[in-house]
């Protein structure tokens, strides 16, 4: 796999993970899961891939509404913090134990430096994990563009911002949240998401 192919795979993975945190489960997600080829797991020994394939197989006998109910219930407990028994929701300021304003200001400086404008359709703070994953995807996509244009300076510059962002932000707390998510998840889908986060953080 060449550099661009590897970056494209990274972009797909980041986009998939970001959508899991920014979008509510819907019938399109259920259809995508039902259509997931069971050979998918055979192509990878990654725990997240194996878990996702197993979950896709487990829902074949359920209705869309049944799947959406179980995903919605799980998501609320893992991401929305609906009661005291839930894990902390996925915000960097909670896991890094820093004031939200400090974290968000640091993030916004990096966003501006990279030319990233978060989509207005997501009503989330900058330090929500889906927003941070979206920024990582943005950086990877910019790196792909620069590489294809043979602009080595631009590719190095955006890669440096991406690495700095991971070191100073996403990388320092994503694994902790992923571990808590894995322990608390009731569905294979969200256990798979947790495993994929853990893999990404290593």
Secondary structure, DSSP 8 states (H G I E B T S, - for coil): --HHHHHHHHHHHHHHHHHHHHS---HHHHHHHHT--GGGGGG---HHHHHHHHHHHHTTTS-HHHHHHHHHHHHIIIII--STTS---SBHHHHTTS-HHHHHHHHHHHHHHHT----TT----TTBHHHHHHHHHHHHHHHHHHHHTT-HHHHHHHHHHHHHHIIIIIHHHHHHHHHHHHHH--SHHHHHHHHHHHHHH-
